[in-house]
Structures are given as structure tokens and as C-alpha cells.
Amino acid sequence: MKLYLNKASPYARLVMVVAAEKRLSKRIGLVWTDPWASEPALLEVTPFAKVPVLIAEDGKPIVESSCICDYLDGVGAGPALLPKTEKARLKVLRKYGLGRGLIDAAFGVVIEKRYHAGEAQPVLLTRWSAAVERAIAALEHNETLSPGETEAPDMGDLAIAVALSYMDLRLPAVAWREAAPGLAAWFERMASRPSMTSTAPQ
């Protein structure tokens, strides 16, 4: 398999974390690319000029990180990160939605600051920033985050951890730990997992 990615993308980072948790890292070659440059090699595998893109075991591309994560969860080793049974799956999907939503909102803030800084009415920047704050508050009061002392993380936990790590990287001015001390303690446990430390942007 082959993964197109760049170092700062939280979407690509999530795929790499999932690959590590599913013991697939050694089976995936990494192709570093700049999606903003619309490089020809990237456009050959996706019409969107976005990362990540995974060339699956059948030699064909999968685009969008959620689809890639689902595929890797199925072909990798160990327990499913996204369970099949209805009750367990619903619990994880709720967390996964919060994690993915926080990634989207934080990424939106970063892009708006980069490309629309100084505009008189930064409507989207204000909207995304408010969404980040609400998401942190919701996660602080979420009682389903794993792992505990004996639990392994699921897909939702991994998405949330990647989102918070991305905020530390790109939005350090957002003092989310002060507003969510319980979430901060949970994140410290998650951040020490091999799948997180081995994929941290350099």
C-alpha cells in the first residue's frame, strides 16, 4: 500500500495513527506531497488535490480519511476500532463525529487565518473558532472517552487525540487545557501511545 500525505495534515495523521494501531505501518509506503501545489503525481490519484490518499492492496486509490480509516480497520490486526455491533458502534460513532468535527473546525480556523487574515468581517473564522470552543466543552463532559486503565482506544478516541494534537501544533494560542482539565489529563495518556508518538509532526 502507498499513502500520499503531508506532514501537517491532521487528516493524514489520523490515517497514520490508525495504521499504527492496526499494525499496518510497515506495509504502507509514504509519499510526501504538497497538496496546495496540486502536484501532478497527486492529481493522478485524486481529483481533489487533497491528502490523504491511500493506494489500497488492489492497487487503486481511496480518497477521504474516514474512508481510508475504515478500510485499514478492516484489513489490519487486532480488535476493530469501529465496532460492528449496533450499541458499541453507536457509542464510537458519537465520539468519532466529535473528533472529526473538531479536526474540521480547527483546520478551518488555520486556513482562514492563513488566507483571509485582515478581512473586515471574518465570518468563517469567527464561526470555526466558536465551534472549536464548543467542541472542547462538549468533550470535557464526555464520559465515554477511552482508554481507561485497561481499555484500548477506539476510532473516536484516536480522532479526538489527533484533533487536540493538531490544535497544539497550529493553534497554540487556544488555551484549551485551561478550559478542559479533565480532557487534558486524558489527552496526556493518549499522546504517550506509540501510535501518537511515532506519527508526531517533526
JORAPE-V495689 format. One record per helix or strand of 2 or more residues. SS is the DSSP state (a for helix, b for strand). FROM is the first residue (numbers start at 1). TO is the last residue. If there is no record, write none. Layout:
ss: [SS	SS]
from: [FROM	FROM]
to: [TO	TO]
//
This chain:
ss: [b	a	a	b	a	a	b	b	a	a	a	a	a	a	a]
from: [2	10	25	29	35	40	53	61	65	86	123	155	176	181	194]
to: [5	21	27	32	37	43	55	63	75	115	140	170	179	191	197]
//
